[in-house]
């Protein structure tokens, strides 16, 4: 308790000195131009960035490089909160936003540029608000694969990428706990060491996680000793077990509430991974994307900035040139093109999309006929010229029609089987999901979803149509590079809500402010105060808003004061603000596992969901580690990508539909936001309902303690 009070005092005192200093030097009350200022424009167009400057002297710390490049500008989030105005982008503002990105030959849509413009405006008082050099925030790339599945499947893919690494792995997660999932990763580190020894070239591995430590009051980035990281809590391999790897581990947290919540991996500065999962055993459905091309350099830059310390040894990828193409596609263009000629700013969209020929207000997820795959077509078919036809699932089946019929053993912590490429991994997954003997497809799904925590849980769902069969690994069709932006946020430890106008939050808000057709959200929790009015606004503009949340996810923690409340409370609140006709535009669902017919409360640890995703107007997708809850909006460091691709967003929607039963069984009652069994009228077992009682704050304290111990959800 003494340590906690001292931390609060130190943080409050430093905040006062810092804000007073900025008040004297900048002045409050001057307001803020909603256009991208000259300062931001110059940051986005300067040649130097943190990674390129660190390459000149790899023994420096990235923290020193940040101060050298941006001086005292970094760290002014308090002032941003006092002067912030909602951006209103004019055509010339969108041209300016276009010139602040490095898009290659990819052409951002009007909506993408509107959101990107508003994201850039958050850098006015802190160029590091997005934890990435401003010149690298807007980029482009490709996405070979997405995984929507149980947590171990993502760790399996991560382990394969680690084993296939040539020189370097940078892995970051919020919570790392010695577990079966962690063993998949540690085994792959041993495999990487073995292969590095055979090549005669050592590999470098950097690992970051957040396990609270009192020393972080003085130094947020604590170097972890082998004696600590090999202990029972984490169980990473010792230096003796990986003799051909130089490994460093950092424990990062910004007291009090500045959680390091980002979950990503960079391999050889060539492959980037953004995922929703921690490294621990649980029952969660998760989501992971794999990206390639110049956007990986942006993710790598963010990793270096997040590490903050001098690296020992330095990152070997600093010596390599950043990616300049998509691995076969167009080279990065050095010319600044004009964007104004490509758009009709009279209110029309640069793309037109329909869902199976329905009208312009079709939802991104067709809940009226979920047995039919949603169809999205662009008005510019040339963008897909030369690509194979059919869905991403069709492509995977074509590639693995032979291999998928083989009886391949599953890649596990006790019996590792490393594959040479993604297609081989897909074949192994297809083999595991192939029914054995008299087994049904749904029984094989239950086999997949049952982890070490609930190995014998029974499925209740009937068989599904072949086109709705679960497909955890989605190999995307070959596609041209598309615009991608990093929309992150830095950690904020102070016990207040001052840090809200950051790239992540503004991306979500701007996408919804500028939406014209549909919004789809999936998050474990949804209770962030700034988000709720935007949902209401979208609904009242006639936009269909669909959101999926998990029943009971960390209910106890969400009951704490200023945390926003539970998912049931928020659904009830939103529906009560809408009239009868408006409620038809808001569609709230509780997650239902693929092999189930009803939501299962998170406290039972049988079928939960931890996916973080937003899709707007069927082509803007925001995916990563950020939840739609109070902690992620105001405090945690997060990493997310914003993409501009009908094709990938369509594949995500189809993946959500095929790999869950939420759309079939998870809808709440629009009268009060409560889920009830359609046959019995009963609420879900374990539900605390829309009124948790007078002493809900006491339950919240218990939940907060569990979260710190790693029992609660992050």
C-alpha positions, -999 to 999 in steps of 0.1 A, spaced: 0 0 0 29 24 8 44 17 -26 11 24 -43 6 57 -25 42 68 -32 37 59 -69 5 80 -71 23 109 -55 53 108 -78 31 105 -109 8 134 -98 38 156 -91 55 149 -123 23 155 -143 19 188 -126 55 200 -134 52 187 -170 19 203 -177 29 236 -161 61 236 -183 41 230 -214 16 257 -204 43 283 -202 59 273 -235 28 266 -256 -2 282 -240 -36 267 -235 -66 283 -252 -50 288 -285 -71 260 -299 -59 236 -326 -63 238 -363 -82 207 -375 -60 206 -406 -27 187 -405 -3 213 -393 30 221 -409 48 205 -380 29 172 -385 34 174 -422 71 178 -419 74 149 -394 56 127 -419 78 137 -448 112 138 -432 138 112 -444 149 102 -409 130 78 -387 139 60 -355 149 28 -371 171 45 -398 188 67 -373 194 38 -349 210 19 -378 237 46 -379 246 38 -343 231 5 -332 245 8 -297 223 38 -289 189 34 -273 158 41 -293 147 64 -265 177 87 -272 169 86 -309 133 97 -302 145 127 -282 171 136 -309 145 135 -336 115 151 -318 129 168 -288 105 181 -263 75 176 -286 71 140 -275 49 135 -244 23 163 -246 -9 142 -244 -23 162 -215 -23 194 -236 -39 175 -265 -68 166 -243 -74 203 -233 -73 217 -269 -86 189 -290 -113 195 -316 -130 169 -339 -113 172 -373 -134 182 -403 -114 172 -434 -119 191 -466 -107 178 -500 -74 197 -496 -69 182 -462 -73 147 -477 -47 156 -503 -24 166 -474 -31 133 -456 -23 114 -488 11 132 -490 19 121 -454 19 84 -463 41 62 -483 16 43 -504 36 29 -533 12 22 -561 -16 14 -537 -45 39 -539 -62 48 -506 -100 53 -507 -117 85 -496 -128 69 -463 -94 56 -455 -79 91 -461 -105 107 -439 -96 84 -411 -59 87 -417 -62 125 -417 -80 124 -383 -54 100 -369 -25 124 -380 -42 153 -362 -37 135 -329 1 139 -333 -1 177 -328 13 177 -293 30 143 -293 46 127 -324 50 95 -304 13 91 -296 13 63 -322 45 47 -309 59 48 -345 79 74 -364 52 96 -381 68 91 -415 61 54 -412 25 55 -400 10 53 -435 23 25 -457 12 -5 -478 16 -42 -480 0 -76 -484 -17 -101 -461 -9 -137 -469 -29 -152 -441 -54 -147 -413 -61 -171 -384 -94 -171 -365 -93 -199 -341 -85 -211 -306 -53 -196 -290 -31 -227 -295 -35 -225 -333 -20 -190 -333 9 -201 -311 14 -230 -335 18 -206 -364 41 -183 -344 63 -213 -334 66 -222 -371 76 -187 -380 102 -186 -352 117 -219 -363 119 -206 -399 136 -173 -389 169 -166 -405 184 -141 -380 160 -123 -357 127 -126 -338 110 -98 -319 81 -111 -299 59 -90 -277 28 -99 -256 9 -86 -227 9 -116 -204 33 -145 -206 26 -175 -184 43 -209 -183 18 -231 -201 12 -255 -229 8 -225 -253 41 -210 -240 58 -244 -245 50 -242 -282 70 -210 -284 99 -221 -262 102 -254 -282 105 -233 -313 132 -212 -298 152 -244 -292 145 -254 -328 157 -220 -340 189 -224 -320 195 -258 -335 191 -245 -370 212 -214 -363 240 -238 -352 237 -258 -384 239 -225 -404 269 -213 -384 252 -180 -377 237 -169 -344 201 -157 -341 189 -128 -320 156 -129 -300 140 -100 -282 109 -108 -260 87 -83 -241 58 -88 -217 41 -71 -188 44 -87 -154 41 -59 -128 72 -51 -107 76 -24 -81 109 -14 -98 89 -1 -128 80 30 -108 116 41 -114 124 23 -147 94 11 -168 116 -11 -190 131 -38 -166 157 -61 -180 148 -96 -169 175 -120 -157 177 -156 -169 171 -167 -133 137 -149 -135 125 -157 -170 134 -194 -166 114 -197 -134 80 -214 -130 60 -183 -138 74 -178 -173 95 -208 -182 115 -195 -211 146 -215 -221 179 -208 -204 209 -196 -223 224 -231 -221 193 -246 -238 196 -222 -268 233 -219 -272 231 -203 -307 206 -176 -297 214 -142 -280 181 -135 -261 171 -105 -242 138 -102 -222 122 -69 -210 93 -66 -186 75 -33 -195 48 -15 -175 41 22 -169 27 25 -134 0 27 -124 -24 18 -152 -1 19 -183 -3 -17 -192 18 -30 -221 -11 -47 -240 4 -49 -275 7 -84 -291 29 -86 -321 59 -104 -337 84 -93 -363 105 -120 -380 137 -109 -399 121 -76 -407 102 -94 -434 71 -108 -417 48 -91 -392 22 -107 -369 -6 -88 -351 -27 -110 -328 -53 -107 -300 -39 -134 -278 -15 -136 -248 9 -164 -243 -10 -186 -218 -36 -213 -218 -72 -203 -219 -105 -210 -238 -104 -180 -260 -113 -177 -297 -86 -154 -311 -75 -136 -343 -41 -131 -360 -30 -115 -392 2 -119 -411 15 -90 -431 44 -85 -455 58 -56 -475 69 -21 -464 43 -20 -435 66 -45 -417 92 -17 -415 66 4 -397 59 -24 -372 97 -30 -368 101 8 -360 74 5 -334 91 -25 -318 124 -6 -315 106 24 -300 87 2 -276 120 -16 -265 134 19 -256 167 5 -241 200 0 -259 199 -36 -274 226 -61 -264 234 -73 -290 219 -48 -314 191 -59 -338 208 -76 -368 179 -63 -390 192 -28 -385 219 -37 -410 193 -48 -437 175 -24 -460 139 -18 -451 114 -36 -474 107 -15 -505 82 -37 -523 56 -63 -516 79 -91 -525 71 -91 -562 47 -63 -567 52 -27 -576 82 -8 -562 77 21 -538 70 52 -558 91 82 -550 66 106 -565 38 123 -546 6 117 -567 -25 139 -566 -54 123 -549 -81 149 -556 -87 136 -592 -97 101 -579 -127 110 -558 -161 126 -560 -162 148 -529 -199 155 -533 -207 127 -509 -201 97 -532 -177 69 -525 -147 59 -546 -159 23 -544 -193 8 -547 -200 -25 -529 -231 -47 -526 -239 -78 -506 -255 -103 -530 -271 -75 -549 -288 -59 -519 -291 -22 -515 -265 3 -502 -275 -2 -466 -265 -39 -465 -247 -49 -433 -211 -61 -435 -223 -94 -421 -255 -106 -436 -274 -119 -406 -306 -124 -425 -291 -151 -447 -259 -163 -430 -260 -196 -450 -250 -176 -480 -215 -162 -482 -215 -124 -483 -205 -111 -517 -186 -79 -521 -178 -65 -556 -157 -34 -564 -166 -12 -593 -130 -15 -604 -125 -51 -615 -90 -43 -629 -78 -43 -593 -84 -81 -593 -72 -87 -628 -49 -118 -632 -59 -132 -597 -75 -165 -592 -112 -166 -587 -132 -181 -559 -131 -175 -521 -100 -177 -500 -113 -210 -486 -116 -224 -521 -80 -215 -528 -69 -233 -497 -88 -263 -506 -74 -263 -541 -39 -260 -528 -43 -288 -503 -67 -312 -520 -41 -340 -518 -22 -330 -486 -54 -324 -467 -64 -360 -472 -33 -372 -455 -33 -382 -418 -8 -356 -406 -1 -355 -368 -10 -322 -351 19 -299 -342 18 -299 -303 41 -289 -274 48 -326 -267 51 -336 -304 65 -308 -325 61 -309 -363 75 -278 -380 63 -270 -415 83 -253 -442 56 -228 -453 20 -216 -447 4 -240 -472 20 -270 -454 6 -257 -421 -28 -254 -436 -26 -290 -448 -18 -301 -413 -47 -281 -399 -71 -296 -426 -59 -330 -417 -66 -325 -380 -101 -312 -387 -109 -341 -410 -134 -363 -391 -118 -396 -378 -137 -428 -384 -174 -422 -376 -167 -388 -362 -188 -358 -375 -173 -325 -386 -188 -308 -356 -171 -333 -333 -138 -325 -349 -145 -288 -342 -151 -297 -306 -117 -315 -306 -101 -284 -319 -117 -260 -295 -111 -281 -264 -77 -270 -249 -58 -282 -219 -82 -263 -197 -114 -280 -208 -103 -312 -227 -136 -330 -224 -162 -303 -229 -191 -314 -251 -204 -297 -282 -242 -291 -286 -245 -276 -322 -259 -296 -351 -239 -303 -382 -234 -273 -405 -235 -271 -443 -202 -279 -461 -197 -242 -471 -200 -232 -434 -174 -257 -422 -148 -242 -398 -117 -229 -415 -92 -216 -388 -64 -208 -412 -74 -185 -441 -48 -184 -469 -57 -152 -488 -58 -152 -526 -28 -134 -543 -36 -98 -543 -20 -64 -551 -6 -44 -522 -32 -22 -504 -29 8 -481 -22 -1 -444 -17 23 -415 -5 17 -380 -31 31 -355 -16 25 -321 -15 41 -287 12 46 -261 7 35 -225 -7 61 -200 -2 53 -163 -19 82 -146 -52 75 -129 -73 97 -152 -88 97 -187 -66 124 -202 -50 102 -228 -80 96 -252 -71 115 -284 -46 90 -298 -43 73 -332 -61 41 -321 -91 58 -307 -94 84 -334 -92 57 -361 -122 39 -345 -142 72 -340 -134 87 -374 -143 55 -392 -177 55 -375 -182 93 -379 -176 89 -417 -194 56 -422 -221 55 -448 -233 19 -448 -224 -5 -420 -202 -10 -389 -192 -44 -375 -173 -47 -342 -161 -77 -323 -144 -72 -289 -143 -91 -256 -159 -61 -239 -175 -29 -252 -179 -1 -227 -156 28 -236 -174 60 -229 -164 79 -261 -176 50 -283 -212 47 -271 -224 81 -285 -208 71 -319 -228 39 -319 -260 59 -312 -251 84 -339 -245 57 -365 -278 41 -358 -297 74 -360 -281 80 -394 -296 48 -406 -264 28 -405 -265 -8 -394 -243 -14 -364 -235 -50 -355 -214 -58 -325 -203 -91 -310 -191 -93 -274 -183 -121 -249 -209 -128 -222 -194 -121 -187 -159 -113 -200 -140 -100 -169 -173 -88 -154 -158 -83 -120 -131 -60 -133 -156 -40 -154 -177 -33 -123 -150 -11 -108 -157 26 -107 -149 44 -140 -144 11 -159 -177 14 -178 -198 -16 -167 -204 -51 -181 -215 -60 -216 -250 -67 -204 -253 -33 -188 -240 -15 -219 -263 -33 -243 -292 -25 -221 -281 12 -219 -278 15 -257 -312 0 -264 -329 22 -238 -316 53 -256 -332 43 -289 -368 43 -299 -386 13 -314 -376 20 -350 -340 29 -342 -335 -3 -324 -338 -22 -357 -304 -7 -368 -285 -19 -337 -277 -56 -335 -259 -69 -304 -248 -105 -301 -230 -125 -274 -203 -148 -287 -213 -185 -293 -187 -211 -300 -188 -229 -333 -199 -262 -316 -224 -245 -293 -260 -232 -295 -259 -206 -267 -235 -181 -251 -214 -195 -223 -204 -172 -195 -167 -164 -194 -164 -175 -158 -169 -212 -168 -138 -210 -192 -154 -233 -218 -160 -210 -249 -149 -174 -247 -139 -149 -274 -110 -124 -274 -111 -111 -310 -106 -74 -316 -119 -62 -349 -138 -34 -366 -150 -33 -402 -166 -2 -417 -184 1 -450 -170 -34 -460 -135 -22 -468 -119 -4 -439 -107 -30 -413 -90 -22 -380 -75 -53 -363 -50 -58 -335 -48 -58 -297 -71 -29 -288 -103 -38 -270 -134 -15 -270 -131 -11 -232 -120 16 -208 -85 2 -202 -76 0 -239 -91 34 -247 -74 53 -219 -44 34 -206 -28 4 -224 -2 4 -251 -19 -11 -282 -9 -20 -317 -35 -22 -346 -34 -20 -384 -60 -2 -405 -64 -17 -439 -82 -6 -471 -93 -37 -488 -127 -51 -498 -112 -85 -505 -95 -90 -471 -125 -75 -452 -148 -99 -470 -125 -128 -461 -126 -117 -424 -164 -115 -424 -166 -150 -439 -141 -163 -414 -160 -148 -385 -192 -164 -398 -177 -199 -405 -157 -201 -372 -184 -190 -348 -221 -196 -343 -226 -161 -329 -248 -150 -358 -271 -180 -354 -276 -181 -316 -262 -150 -300 -287 -122 -306 -300 -103 -276 -335 -91 -271 -337 -56 -286 -362 -45 -259 -336 -46 -231 -303 -60 -245 -305 -93 -226 -298 -127 -242 -325 -153 -235 -330 -188 -246 -357 -187 -274 -373 -219 -260 -373 -214 -223 -370 -176 -220 -342 -181 -194 -311 -159 -193 -277 -176 -198 -263 -195 -168 -240 -173 -147 -254 -140 -161 -255 -111 -136 -280 -92 -157 -284 -55 -163 -284 -46 -125 -254 -61 -106 -265 -46 -73 -254 -20 -48 -221 -36 -39 -209 -42 -75 -178 -21 -67 -167 -48 -42 -169 -75 -69 -149 -52 -91 -120 -51 -66 -119 -89 -66 -119 -88 -104 -91 -63 -105 -70 -85 -82 -76 -115 -104 -66 -95 -135 -33 -85 -119 -27 -121 -110 -34 -131 -146 -67 -148 -138 -88 -121 -153 -89 -112 -189 -67 -88 -209 
